[in-house]
Amino acid sequence: MFRRTFWFTAGAAAGVWATTKVNRKLKQLTPESLAAQATNKAIETGHRLKDFALDVRAGMVQREAELEEALGLDAPVDPGPALGRELPEPRRRTALGSTPHPNTQSIPTISYNRNEDH
């Protein structure tokens, strides 16, 4: 009697465990979850690339100072943004079409409605 109860309980527990494990895996494989995982990886990679670029800049400034010292140049070294752990500001570009070309202002626009053909 106890043997059957034990195996019934063990089977029920194994079924619950397997069901929850499968449901977790299914939730991880939904398109929303995969997109979130990809986004997180991209952000993490971007942070690593930024840190790498900042380390390279700091190394360049340090090496430049060493070379100037070795060559006897007494020019002051401006560490710039490298030691401040900041990258330079990105260039701002105007959106395409925000300022129309001067020659296109005189051309009239003709709207075409496909529904009128039928």
C-alpha positions, -999 to 999 in steps of 0.1 A, spaced: 0 0 0 27 25 10 47 14 -20 19 24 -44 14 57 -26 51 65 -28 53 57 -65 21 76 -72 34 107 -54 68 104 -71 51 102 -105 29 132 -98 59 152 -87 79 142 -118 49 152 -140 46 186 -123 83 192 -126 84 182 -163 53 204 -170 68 235 -154 101 229 -172 85 226 -206 63 257 -200 94 277 -191 112 266 -222 81 274 -243 79 309 -228 116 314 -237 110 305 -273 81 330 -280 89 357 -305 86 384 -278 110 367 -255 135 360 -284 133 397 -294 140 408 -258 169 384 -255 184 397 -288 179 433 -277 196 427 -243 226 410 -261 228 439 -286 228 465 -257 254 445 -238 276 443 -269 273 480 -275 284 487 -239 314 464 -244 323 481 -276 320 516 -260 343 505 -231 368 490 -256 368 523 -276 374 543 -244 402 520 -233 418 523 -268 416 561 -266 431 562 -231 459 540 -243 465 562 -273 468 593 -251 492 575 -228 514 562 -256 514 596 -273 526 611 -240 553 585 -237 565 591 -273 566 629 -268 586 624 -236 610 600 -254 614 625 -283 619 654 -259 588 673 -271 574 694 -243 540 700 -259 512 698 -233 491 667 -238 453 673 -238 437 641 -226 404 652 -240 374 630 -234 394 598 -231 402 602 -194 367 615 -187 353 582 -200 331 599 -226 329 595 -263 326 626 -285 291 638 -294 276 621 -325 272 642 -356 237 655 -361 223 651 -395 192 667 -409 164 643 -419 161 637 -456 135 660 -472 135 685 -444 148 713 -467 135 709 -502 158 714 -531 153 748 -547 146 734 -582 118 711 -570 97 739 -555 84 749 -590 73 714 -600 36 707 -593 28 675 -577 2 653 -594 -17 628 -572 -26 596 -589 -55 575 -576 -55 539 -589 -92 535 -580 -102 560 -608 -90 536 -634 -117 510 -627 
